[in-house]
Amino acid sequence: MKRLMNEYKNSRQPTEGFIEWLLKRKLNGLGKLCFAGTLWFTWLIIWINPPVIVFTFEGIFLIICLVTLIAIVKKIANLVRRK
C-alpha cells in the first residue's frame, strides 16, 4: 500500500484524486469491472431496505452537522487567537 501511495503521489495530475488515478492508470478491465460490481452490490444492499435508507440519511445529516460544528469552532478559535 505504501508503494502504491508513493507511485500515486509521483505520477498523479494536480486535479486527480486517488480513486480516479487508480481507475485510469492502475486497474485493468477486470479490476474496473470488479470495482463497478462492488459499487453496484453496495448500492443494492443500502437502497433495497427502507430502514437502511433512513439510517443512511440520518448518518449523513449527523456527519454534516459535526463537520459544520468543527468548522465553526475552528473559526471562533482563530478569531480569539488573533485578538
N, C-alpha and C positions, 0 to 999 in steps of 0.2 A: 504494500500500500504506500509506503514511503517513497519507493522508486516511482510509482505511478504519479504521486503528487509532485515530485521533483520534475518529472517529464512534463506534467501539466503546466507547472509554473514557467518552464523554459520554452514551451512551444505554443502556448495559447495566444489568441488575439486579445487585444485590450478589452473588447466588449464581450468576450466569450466566457460563459460560466462553465463550471465543471461538467455538468450533465451534457450540455451542448457539445463541449470539446470531446467528451467520451463517446457520444453518439456519432459525431462526424469523423473523428480521427482514429479511434482505437477499436471500436466494435466492428466485427464483420456482419454479414447479413443475418446469420443465425443469432448472434448476440442482440442485434436490433429487434429481431422477432421475439426473442425471449423477454426483452425489456418491455416491448409493447404488450405482450401477453400478460406479463406480471401487472402492468398498469391496468389492463382490462379486467383481470381477475379481481384485483383490489377494488376497482370501481364497482364490480358486481356485488362483492361482499358488503361494501359500505351502503350502496344505494338500493339494495333489494329488500332491506329490512327497515321499516319506518322508524322504530325507536333509535336505530343507529343513525339515521339521518338527523333526528332531533339532537342526539348527543353530539354529533359532529358539529352542528351549527352552534350548540352551546359551548363546545370546546373552542371553536374559532372565536366566538364572541369574548370568551374569557381571556384568550391569548391577546386579542386586540386591546382589551381593557388593560391588561397587565403591561403591554408594550407602551401604551399611551401613558399610563401612570409612571412608568420608569422614565419616559422622555420628559414628562412634566417635572419630576423630581430632579432630574439632571439639569434642566433649565433653571429651576429655582436655586439649586446648589451653585451653579455658575454665576448667577446674579448676586448671591450672598458673598461669594468669594471675591467678586470684583469690587465690592463696597468696602 
